[in-house]
Amino acid sequence: MLNIKILGSGCANCKKLEAAARQAAQNLNIQAEFEKITDMGKMMTYDILSTPALVINEKVVSSGKIPTVADIQGWISTAGPANSSTCT
């Protein structure tokens, strides 16, 4: 299953990013686990400079902007399912 994380304070842009990511997954008929990360300490582990940020399968694909649904669909398509055997 795909793992998608939204990093941010919960602001309006964070909510827009989450909605776009959910729409992208739905458009592709892909099941994904969504997680909102609002804790600053956890956000810093992803080495982002601004929020909102989008993480797909532990890879930061966007930060500081709201990408289009089409962009997110492209990232989801290339990400593939989460590899549960990978250690992080």
Secondary structure as UniProt FT lines:
FT   STRAND          2..7
FT   HELIX           12..27
FT   TURN            28..29
FT   STRAND          32..37
FT   HELIX           40..44
FT   TURN            45..47
FT   STRAND          53..56
FT   TURN            57..58
FT   STRAND          59..63
FT   HELIX           69..79
FT   TURN            84..85
//
